[in-house]
Amino acid sequence: MNVFQLLMMKNETMYLTEDTAVSSAMDKLRASGYTAVPVIREDGSYAGTVSEGDFLWAFLDGRDEDTEGQSLPLKTIVRTDRNPAVKIDVDLAQLFAEALNQNFVPVVDDRNMFIGIVTRKKVLSFFMDKLKEIT
């Protein structure tokens, strides 16, 4: 089994860039209906994940705008310690373990370039199909 069979490619995935203004990023997240999305750097590498809660805390803590009222870049609030990415050659056990703790698993290549995500739903569906095969 190869992770490519479960992968939603970057061009099919909602993601934000870390230089996007916090206010603009929040609008895009809200319009998408997702609760969290991957964030990538200008060079295409995976930077982390941003969630609805990150925007809430940024607004409450005043970290969404600079002293002149300009919206700060998303990189000021992105969480790098959550939703760790896996390499494209990850084994299924590790992918499953990551999917237990997060709604999606970001996937990167050997250069840490973001190539897409695997959703928890996709992982669970895969294992349900395997379970049906053996029963």
N, CA, C and O of each residue as an XYZ file, in Angstrom:
540
protein
N       0.848     -1.187      0.000
C       0.000      0.000      0.000
C       0.883      1.236      0.000
O       1.882      1.308      0.715
N       0.496      2.197     -0.810
C       1.240      3.428     -0.972
C       0.361      4.602     -0.539
O      -0.838      4.618     -0.821
N       0.946      5.568      0.135
C       0.190      6.729      0.607
C      -0.419      7.514     -0.560
O      -1.395      8.239     -0.367
N       0.133      7.381     -1.751
C      -0.414      8.068     -2.921
C      -1.870      7.690     -3.171
O      -2.640      8.498     -3.690
N      -2.251      6.472     -2.807
C      -3.628      6.028     -3.012
C      -4.616      6.774     -2.117
O      -5.809      6.821     -2.418
N      -4.135      7.350     -1.034
C      -4.981      8.080     -0.091
C      -4.804      9.592     -0.184
O      -5.564     10.351      0.417
N      -3.818     10.015     -0.923
C      -3.403     11.419     -0.954
C      -4.354     12.307     -1.746
O      -4.735     11.989     -2.872
N      -4.725     13.418     -1.136
C      -5.412     14.491     -1.845
C      -4.311     15.485     -2.217
O      -3.708     16.114     -1.347
N      -4.062     15.615     -3.500
C      -2.944     16.415     -3.976
C      -3.112     17.905     -3.639
O      -4.226     18.391     -3.447
N      -2.002     18.597     -3.574
C      -1.952     20.011     -3.221
C      -2.945     20.841     -4.035
O      -3.622     21.710     -3.484
N      -3.038     20.582     -5.338
C      -3.928     21.383     -6.181
C      -5.411     21.112     -5.910
O      -6.267     21.853     -6.393
N      -5.727     20.062     -5.148
C      -7.103     19.746     -4.767
C      -7.407     20.160     -3.332
O      -8.530     20.004     -2.853
N      -6.400     20.685     -2.659
C      -6.468     20.961     -1.230
C      -6.537     22.453     -0.953
O      -5.902     23.250     -1.642
N      -7.298     22.819      0.040
C      -7.287     24.211      0.500
C      -6.067     24.378      1.384
O      -5.853     23.599      2.312
N      -5.276     25.384      1.100
C      -4.140     25.728      1.948
C      -3.944     27.227      1.867
O      -4.462     27.884      0.965
N      -3.199     27.760      2.805
C      -2.892     29.180      2.847
C      -1.384     29.360      2.815
O      -0.633     28.445      3.153
N      -0.952     30.526      2.413
C       0.475     30.829      2.462
C       0.745     31.681      3.688
O      -0.111     32.456      4.116
N       1.934     31.537      4.249
C       2.240     32.215      5.509
C       2.329     33.730      5.377
O       2.317     34.427      6.392
N       2.417     34.259      4.169
C       2.474     35.705      3.986
C       1.094     36.330      3.788
O       0.977     37.550      3.673
N       0.052     35.503      3.748
C      -1.317     36.014      3.644
C      -1.653     36.784      4.913
O      -1.294     36.362      6.013
N      -2.335     37.903      4.766
C      -2.748     38.692      5.938
C      -3.702     37.873      6.794
O      -4.533     37.128      6.275
N      -3.578     38.015      8.108
C      -4.422     37.260      9.040
C      -5.899     37.474      8.724
O      -6.665     36.511      8.700
N      -6.312     38.713      8.481
C      -7.731     38.984      8.204
C      -8.192     38.292      6.924
O      -9.294     37.746      6.884
N      -7.374     38.307      5.894
C      -7.704     37.649      4.638
C      -7.737     36.131      4.810
O      -8.626     35.465      4.278
N      -6.778     35.587      5.545
C      -6.729     34.149      5.796
C      -7.965     33.690      6.561
O      -8.521     32.627      6.281
N      -8.391     34.500      7.529
C      -9.580     34.153      8.301
C     -10.805     34.124      7.398
O     -11.642     33.229      7.515
N     -10.916     35.091      6.505
C     -12.042     35.114      5.569
C     -12.043     33.879      4.678
O     -13.096     33.291      4.430
N     -10.879     33.487      4.202
C     -10.780     32.301      3.339
C     -11.139     31.032      4.104
O     -11.832     30.160      3.580
N     -10.667     30.931      5.342
C     -10.991     29.754      6.152
C     -12.494     29.694      6.405
O     -13.109     28.634      6.286
N     -13.068     30.813      6.747
C     -14.506     30.868      7.016
C     -15.312     30.462      5.786
O     -16.272     29.698      5.899
N     -14.936     30.958      4.632
C     -15.651     30.643      3.387
C     -15.519     29.165      3.020
O     -16.415     28.591      2.402
N     -14.399     28.554      3.405
C     -14.155     27.155      3.043
C     -15.001     26.180      3.845
O     -15.333     25.097      3.362
N     -15.350     26.557      5.068
C     -16.094     25.657      5.942
C     -15.207     24.708      6.733
O     -15.707     23.938      7.552
N     -13.894     24.750      6.501
C     -12.960     23.909      7.254
C     -12.667     24.548      8.607
O     -12.856     25.750      8.796
N     -12.209     23.738      9.529
C     -11.841     24.256     10.846
C     -10.336     24.457     10.979
O      -9.877     25.145     11.890
N      -9.574     23.862     10.079
C      -8.119     24.007     10.082
C      -7.601     23.730      8.674
O      -8.175     22.928      7.937
N      -6.515     24.401      8.313
C      -5.914     24.191      6.990
C      -4.395     24.250      7.095
O      -3.853     24.887      7.998
N      -3.708     23.581      6.165
C      -2.253     23.667      6.141
C      -1.797     25.055      5.676
O      -2.495     25.751      4.938
N      -0.621     25.421      6.129
C      -0.001     26.686      5.730
C       1.356     26.353      5.127
O       2.134     25.582      5.688
N       1.621     26.953      3.967
C       2.910     26.706      3.318
C       3.688     28.007      3.188
O       3.123     29.101      3.173
N       5.003     27.849      3.095
C       5.889     28.996      2.908
C       5.935     29.382      1.432
O       5.428     28.661      0.573
N       6.540     30.510      1.157
C       6.657     30.996     -0.218
C       7.354     29.982     -1.125
O       7.022     29.872     -2.305
N       8.316     29.244     -0.576
C       9.051     28.258     -1.381
C       8.300     26.934     -1.556
O       8.798     26.025     -2.220
N       7.096     26.820     -0.961
C       6.287     25.611     -1.100
C       6.463     24.600      0.016
O       5.806     23.559      0.011
N       7.332     24.882      0.967
C       7.533     23.949      2.079
C       6.410     24.112      3.108
O       5.784     25.166      3.214
N       6.181     23.050      3.850
C       5.121     23.039      4.861
C       5.554     23.863      6.065
O       6.628     23.641      6.625
N       4.710     24.818      6.462
C       5.019     25.678      7.603
C       4.292     25.250      8.868
O       4.830     25.392      9.965
N       3.087     24.731      8.734
C       2.300     24.341      9.900
C       0.826     24.353      9.554
O       0.443     24.278      8.386
N       0.009     24.448     10.583
C      -1.442     24.437     10.414
C      -2.034     25.604     11.185
O      -1.539     25.975     12.249
N      -3.083     26.169     10.647
C      -3.803     27.231     11.338
C      -5.251     26.791     11.486
O      -5.834     26.212     10.570
N      -5.823     27.071     12.654
C      -7.199     26.649     12.923
C      -8.046     27.841     13.344
O      -7.532     28.934     13.581
N      -9.340     27.613     13.433
C     -10.252     28.655     13.892
C      -9.813     29.203     15.252
O      -9.851     30.410     15.494
N      -9.402     28.299     16.123
C      -8.970     28.718     17.458
C      -7.749     29.621     17.428
O      -7.623     30.525     18.254
N      -6.845     29.381     16.477
C      -5.665     30.241     16.357
C      -6.074     31.671     16.016
O      -5.507     32.629     16.542
N      -7.061     31.809     15.130
C      -7.552     33.151     14.786
C      -8.214     33.798     15.991
O      -7.996     34.979     16.261
N      -9.020     33.035     16.716
C      -9.690     33.563     17.896
C      -8.683     34.095     18.908
O      -8.810     35.222     19.387
N      -7.676     33.275     19.232
C      -6.678     33.706     20.216
C      -5.860     34.884     19.703
O      -5.485     35.760     20.483
N      -5.582     34.918     18.410
C      -4.840     36.051     17.849
C      -5.633     37.339     18.018
O      -5.073     38.369     18.394
N      -6.926     37.286     17.744
C      -7.754     38.487     17.900
C      -7.864     38.889     19.358
O      -7.746     40.068     19.691
N      -8.090     37.918     20.226
C      -8.221     38.230     21.648
C      -6.923     38.767     22.245
O      -6.949     39.622     23.130
N      -5.796     38.266     21.763
C      -4.495     38.703     22.277
C      -3.933     39.907     21.528
O      -2.858     40.398     21.871
N      -4.638     40.385     20.518
C      -4.177     41.531     19.746
C      -2.995     41.222     18.843
O      -2.202     42.109     18.531
N      -2.873     39.965     18.421
C      -1.761     39.585     17.545
C      -2.154     39.539     16.075
O      -1.414     39.001     15.252
N      -3.311     40.098     15.740
C      -3.774     40.073     14.355
C      -3.395     41.332     13.583
O      -3.379     41.318     12.352
N      -3.088     42.425     14.290
C      -2.743     43.684     13.634
C      -1.505     44.290     14.270
O      -1.205     44.051     15.440
N      -0.792     45.079     13.477
C       0.354     45.797     14.030
C      -0.145     47.072     14.712
O      -1.353     47.304     14.772
N       0.751     47.883     15.215
C       0.375     49.089     15.966
C      -0.331     50.128     15.105
O      -0.969     51.042     15.628
N      -0.220     49.990     13.784
C      -0.876     50.937     12.870
C      -2.183     50.392     12.315
O      -2.775     50.993     11.418
N      -2.641     49.253     12.843
C      -3.903     48.670     12.417
C      -3.827     47.834     11.153
O      -4.858     47.438     10.610
N      -2.614     47.559     10.674
C      -2.438     46.720      9.487
C      -2.454     45.250      9.890
O      -1.858     44.864     10.895
N      -3.137     44.444      9.098
C      -3.205     43.020      9.381
C      -1.823     42.386      9.239
O      -1.133     42.584      8.239
N      -1.437     41.625     10.251
C      -0.141     40.946     10.241
C      -0.194     39.714      9.333
O      -1.276     39.216      9.019
N       0.976     39.225      8.915
C       0.980     38.005      8.094
C       0.617     36.777      8.938
O       0.826     36.744     10.151
N       0.081     35.798      8.269
C      -0.356     34.563      8.916
C       0.774     33.881      9.684
O       0.522     33.215     10.689
N       2.015     34.039      9.223
C       3.133     33.374      9.897
C       3.278     33.795     11.357
O       3.963     33.119     12.125
N       2.641     34.905     11.755
C       2.724     35.342     13.147
C       1.848     34.513     14.073
O       2.035     34.540     15.289
N       0.887     33.773     13.509
C       0.004     32.975     14.370
C       0.001     31.494     14.029
O      -0.567     30.698     14.777
N       0.626     31.098     12.909
C       0.570     29.690     12.494
C       1.204     28.792     13.551
O       2.223     29.139     14.149
N       0.587     27.635     13.773
C       1.081     26.678     14.766
C       1.997     25.677     14.072
O       1.569     24.926     13.195
N       3.240     25.680     14.473
C       4.207     24.739     13.890
C       4.301     23.457     14.709
O       4.906     22.479     14.269
N       3.703     23.461     15.897
C       3.798     22.308     16.792
C       2.588     21.374     16.688
O       2.487     20.407     17.444
N       1.688     21.651     15.772
C       0.485     20.841     15.630
C       0.409     20.324     14.192
O       0.943     20.949     13.276
N      -0.243     19.204     14.002
C      -0.378     18.569     12.685
C       0.971     18.388     12.002
O       1.205     18.942     10.928
N       1.850     17.623     12.616
C       3.137     17.400     11.962
C       2.952     16.690     10.626
O       2.079     15.835     10.476
N       3.776     17.055      9.677
C       3.720     16.437      8.354
C       4.435     15.096      8.386
O       5.317     14.860      9.211
N       4.038     14.227      7.474
C       4.727     12.954      7.285
C       5.362     12.964      5.904
O       4.924     13.686      5.009
N       6.387     12.162      5.747
C       7.043     12.022      4.444
C       6.185     11.129      3.553
O       5.376     10.342      4.043
N       6.363     11.255      2.276
C       5.575     10.516      1.306
C       5.748      8.996      1.442
O       4.867      8.232      1.045
N       6.871      8.566      1.997
C       7.104      7.123      2.146
C       6.700      6.589      3.520
O       7.179      5.534      3.935
N       5.832      7.299      4.224
C       5.382      6.894      5.552
C       4.703      5.526      5.488
O       4.022      5.208      4.514
N       4.894      4.722      6.536
C       4.187      3.443      6.563
C       2.766      3.662      7.103
O       2.498      4.638      7.803
N       1.885      2.756      6.769
C       0.478      2.919      7.116
C       0.225      3.001      8.613
O      -0.676      3.720      9.047
N       0.995      2.285      9.401
C       0.814      2.333     10.855
C       1.067      3.743     11.382
O       0.314      4.239     12.219
N       2.115      4.381     10.898
C       2.424      5.748     11.324
C       1.358      6.724     10.820
O       0.943      7.627     11.547
N       0.923      6.539      9.581
C      -0.123      7.398      9.024
C      -1.403      7.273      9.845
O      -2.049      8.273     10.157
N      -1.763      6.044     10.191
C      -2.951      5.816     11.004
C      -2.794      6.476     12.371
O      -3.729      7.110     12.861
N      -1.633      6.335     12.987
C      -1.382      6.939     14.299
C      -1.523      8.458     14.238
O      -2.092      9.063     15.147
N      -1.015      9.070     13.188
C      -1.130     10.532     13.037
C      -2.583     10.934     12.817
O      -3.038     11.936     13.368
N      -3.314     10.162     12.018
C      -4.708     10.479     11.718
C      -5.608     10.351     12.948
O      -6.678     10.958     12.996
N      -5.189      9.576     13.930
C      -5.969      9.472     15.167
C      -6.005     10.793     15.913
O      -6.968     11.082     16.623
N      -4.962     11.598     15.756
C      -4.821     12.834     16.520
C      -5.154     14.105     15.760
O      -5.160     15.185     16.350
N      -5.429     14.005     14.474
C      -5.690     15.201     13.684
C      -6.638     14.876     12.538
O      -6.700     13.735     12.080
N      -7.375     15.882     12.076
C      -8.365     15.682     11.011
C      -7.729     15.378      9.669
O      -8.325     14.704      8.828
N      -6.534     15.869      9.473
C      -5.814     15.592      8.236
C      -4.332     15.491      8.555
O      -3.848     16.051      9.539
N      -3.629     14.769      7.705
C      -2.192     14.605      7.867
C      -1.513     15.251      6.658
O      -1.681     14.778      5.534
N      -0.749     16.323      6.874
C      -0.010     16.922      5.763
C       1.089     15.970      5.296
O       1.726     15.293      6.103
N       1.296     15.930      3.995
C       2.309     15.047      3.414
C       3.323     15.915      2.665
O       2.962     16.807      1.898
N       4.599     15.625      2.913
C       5.683     16.376      2.272
C       6.635     15.411      1.581
O       6.663     14.217      1.881
N       7.411     15.950      0.656
C       8.433     15.126      0.014
C       9.728     15.206      0.827
O       9.727     15.746      1.933
N      10.809     14.688      0.303
C      12.079     14.660      1.029
C      12.672     16.046      1.283
O      13.553     16.201      2.128
N      12.188     17.052      0.552
C      12.683     18.427      0.735
C      11.765     19.245      1.620
O      11.945     20.457      1.739
N      10.771     18.602      2.251
C       9.760     19.233      3.088
C       8.788     20.081      2.274
O       8.134     20.972      2.816
N       8.690     19.806      0.966
C       7.739     20.515      0.118
C       6.362     19.889      0.290
O       6.202     18.673      0.184
N       5.384     20.721      0.552
C       4.010     20.269      0.754
C       3.468     19.704     -0.550
O       3.492     20.378     -1.580
N       2.975     18.458     -0.506
C       2.424     17.856     -1.723
C       0.944     17.498     -1.586
O       0.300     17.150     -2.575
N       0.403     17.581     -0.373
C      -1.017     17.315     -0.193
C      -1.339     16.850      1.212
O      -0.520     16.960      2.124
N      -2.549     16.327      1.371
C      -2.988     15.843      2.681
C      -3.659     14.482      2.536
O      -4.129     14.103      1.463
N      -3.687     13.771      3.638
C      -4.498     12.565      3.754
C      -5.491     12.856      4.875
O      -5.094     13.172      5.997
N      -6.774     12.750      4.570
C      -7.787     13.037      5.579
C      -8.019     11.820      6.471
O      -7.782     10.679      6.075
N      -8.478     12.091      7.658
C      -8.813     11.013      8.583
C      -9.889     10.123      7.970
O      -9.842      8.901      8.108
N     -10.844     10.726      7.305
C     -11.915      9.964      6.660
C     -11.350      8.971      5.650
O     -11.799      7.827      5.589
N     -10.376      9.397      4.862
C      -9.765      8.528      3.850
C      -9.056      7.347      4.513
O      -9.147      6.218      4.032
N      -8.350      7.606      5.614
C      -7.645      6.541      6.335
C      -8.641      5.551      6.924
O      -8.460      4.339      6.797
N      -9.687      6.055      7.564
C     -10.684      5.171      8.154
C     -11.407      4.356      7.085
O     -11.677      3.172      7.287
N     -11.721      4.977      5.958
C     -12.374      4.257      4.864
C     -11.488      3.132      4.338
O     -11.968      2.036      4.050
N     -10.196      3.412      4.218
C      -9.245      2.400      3.755
C      -9.244      1.193      4.689
O      -9.321      0.051      4.236
N      -9.155      1.450      5.993
C      -9.118      0.352      6.948
C     -10.463     -0.371      7.048
O     -10.498     -1.577      7.294
N     -11.549      0.342      6.863
C     -12.862     -0.319      6.839
C     -12.952     -1.269      5.654
O     -13.466     -2.380      5.788
N     -12.463     -0.848      4.510
C     -12.459     -1.718      3.319
C     -11.615     -2.959      3.561
O     -12.007     -4.064      3.187
N     -10.452     -2.778      4.190
C      -9.578     -3.924      4.500
C     -10.250     -4.867      5.480
O     -10.129     -6.086      5.357
N     -10.949     -4.316      6.443
C     -11.670     -5.128      7.424
C     -12.769     -5.955      6.743
O     -12.967     -7.123      7.076
N     -13.466     -5.355      5.812
C     -14.516     -6.073      5.073
C     -13.920     -7.225      4.258
O     -14.539     -8.278      4.110
N     -12.717     -7.012      3.734
C     -12.062     -8.052      2.942
C     -11.714     -9.295      3.761
O     -11.755    -10.416      3.254
N     -11.375     -9.083      5.023
C     -10.941    -10.223      5.840
C     -12.073    -10.870      6.622
O     -11.889    -11.938      7.206
N     -13.245    -10.236      6.642
C     -14.361    -10.833      7.389
C     -15.373    -11.481      6.476
O     -16.370    -12.027      6.947
